[in-house]
Amino acid sequence: MEVLKYLFAMVLILAGVGIACISTFGIFKFKYVLNRMHAAAMCDTLALLFALLGVAVIYGFSFTTLKLIIIIAMLWLASPVSSHLIARLE
């Protein structure tokens, strides 16, 4: 059972790293600043979600997992707002 937990966590973390790599490629490929910002926002929200969920799976149900969930919630609230403000500035 322990091996399945670590395999599931590994899949989540690798998905986060893969999305971050694709997002980084998009930041360098796109020419228009709003397209670049969208690629960066995807990295903030989705890649960090998968990576932190993978770490939460490793720790199991503990206080550390609660802190990681709070971090995910704060990032999901702050990232779209900051992206929207930067887009309006552009």
Contacts in CASP RR format, 6 or more apart in sequence:
PFRMAT RR
TARGET T0000
AUTHOR 0000-0000-0000
METHOD contacts of the structure
MODEL  1
MEVLKYLFAMVLILAGVGIACISTFGIFKFKYVLNRMHAAAMCDTLALLF
ALLGVAVIYGFSFTTLKLIIIIAMLWLASPVSSHLIARLE
5 57 0 8 1.000
5 58 0 8 1.000
5 60 0 8 1.000
6 58 0 8 1.000
8 54 0 8 1.000
8 57 0 8 1.000
9 54 0 8 1.000
9 55 0 8 1.000
9 57 0 8 1.000
9 58 0 8 1.000
12 50 0 8 1.000
12 51 0 8 1.000
12 53 0 8 1.000
12 54 0 8 1.000
12 57 0 8 1.000
13 50 0 8 1.000
13 51 0 8 1.000
13 54 0 8 1.000
13 55 0 8 1.000
15 50 0 8 1.000
16 46 0 8 1.000
16 47 0 8 1.000
16 48 0 8 1.000
16 49 0 8 1.000
16 50 0 8 1.000
16 51 0 8 1.000
17 47 0 8 1.000
17 51 0 8 1.000
18 47 0 8 1.000
19 42 0 8 1.000
19 43 0 8 1.000
19 46 0 8 1.000
19 47 0 8 1.000
19 50 0 8 1.000
20 43 0 8 1.000
20 47 0 8 1.000
20 51 0 8 1.000
23 39 0 8 1.000
23 40 0 8 1.000
23 42 0 8 1.000
23 43 0 8 1.000
23 47 0 8 1.000
24 43 0 8 1.000
26 36 0 8 1.000
26 39 0 8 1.000
27 36 0 8 1.000
27 39 0 8 1.000
27 40 0 8 1.000
27 43 0 8 1.000
30 36 0 8 1.000
30 39 0 8 1.000
33 90 0 8 1.000
34 87 0 8 1.000
34 90 0 8 1.000
37 83 0 8 1.000
37 86 0 8 1.000
37 87 0 8 1.000
37 90 0 8 1.000
38 83 0 8 1.000
40 83 0 8 1.000
41 79 0 8 1.000
41 80 0 8 1.000
41 83 0 8 1.000
44 75 0 8 1.000
44 79 0 8 1.000
44 83 0 8 1.000
45 75 0 8 1.000
45 76 0 8 1.000
45 79 0 8 1.000
45 80 0 8 1.000
48 72 0 8 1.000
48 75 0 8 1.000
49 72 0 8 1.000
49 75 0 8 1.000
49 76 0 8 1.000
52 68 0 8 1.000
52 71 0 8 1.000
52 72 0 8 1.000
53 68 0 8 1.000
53 72 0 8 1.000
55 68 0 8 1.000
56 64 0 8 1.000
56 65 0 8 1.000
56 68 0 8 1.000
56 69 0 8 1.000
59 65 0 8 1.000
59 68 0 8 1.000
END
